Amino acid sequence: MDFGDILIKRRAINFFDPTRDISDQLIRDLLEEAVKAPSSFNLQPWKVKILRDPETKAQLRSLAFDQPKVTEAPVILMILADRDGWKEGSETLEKHFANNLEPEQRDWFIGTTQALYGSNEMASQAFANKNAGLFAMSLMYAASNHGLHTHPMDGFDHDAVKKAWNIPDRYWISMLIAVGHLNPGTEVHPKAWRQSAVEMILEDDDHAPD
Ligand SMILES: Cc1cc2nc3c(=O)[nH]c(=O)nc-3n(C[C@H](O)[C@H](O)[C@H](O)COP(=O)(O)O)c2cc1C
């Protein structure tokens, strides 16, 4: 499928084939492809939990409004957005720094990320979620490219899942993504209504010039 087809044909699928598994290697391939996503300062503030054990998925389903796809899909990816990923000492910041930047850039780098994402809680939350969302989208497109289907979900009890999985406070559970194969016989309908370009463009009338 070329990318134009993927854009049109990717759907949030409700009916997964519970008899078809996905290999660990394929999941790793998807993650390695998705990590090519852009992120603020290349900070990559995300982590992933891979849930595939039936009992684990059953527990998750009970905290996710009993959505059947949680147990029917062979794999659920829990996308964790790291609200501390801009902080000095954070693993991803330090690895990016060590691989890509020069020591003399450090003060500027730490100061700028602190100013942009560390001024208040909302800034850190937005930083985490916008970047994890781009990663999640890349992952879903990568899955489509491998002939797989996906379904992003935020229909779950965030606090209960966080507690049950002992997720550290720095992470917001950005979304769950069911990944698997389409259940045979399922008809995939065309996409629902989308805004046209004209509908989504806001005129720039209220912009106050300097
Ligand atoms: C962040 C996010 C969370 C979502 N959560 C749920 C969910 O919990 N349950 C569900 O059935 N669909 C969920 N959806 C799927 C949307 O309803 C779906 O993407 C939208 O209707 C557009 O359809 P399409 O993805 O098939 O093009 C979610 C989508 C996104 C992007």
The ligand as an ORCA input file, in Angstrom:
! r2SCAN-3c Opt
* xyz 0 1
  C      -6.761      9.371     21.136
  C      -7.906      8.547     20.625
  C      -8.674      7.851     21.529
  C      -9.717      7.042     21.082
  N     -10.398      6.293     21.996
  C     -11.327      5.401     21.559
  C     -11.940      4.482     22.464
  O     -11.619      4.424     23.652
  N     -12.865      3.636     21.972
  C     -13.228      3.624     20.659
  O     -14.079      2.807     20.283
  N     -12.646      4.458     19.775
  C     -11.694      5.325     20.189
  N     -11.052      6.135     19.281
  C     -11.299      5.960     17.834
  C     -12.010      7.132     17.176
  O     -13.377      7.083     17.481
  C     -11.749      7.062     15.662
  O     -10.376      7.218     15.427
  C     -12.534      8.135     14.902
  O     -13.918      7.892     14.994
  C     -12.144      8.191     13.448
  O     -12.262      6.929     12.831
  P     -11.042      6.232     12.068
  O      -9.883      6.204     13.019
  O     -11.529      4.847     11.748
  O     -10.731      7.029     10.840
  C     -10.022      6.972     19.703
  C      -9.235      7.706     18.800
  C      -8.185      8.462     19.253
  C      -7.338      9.194     18.247
*
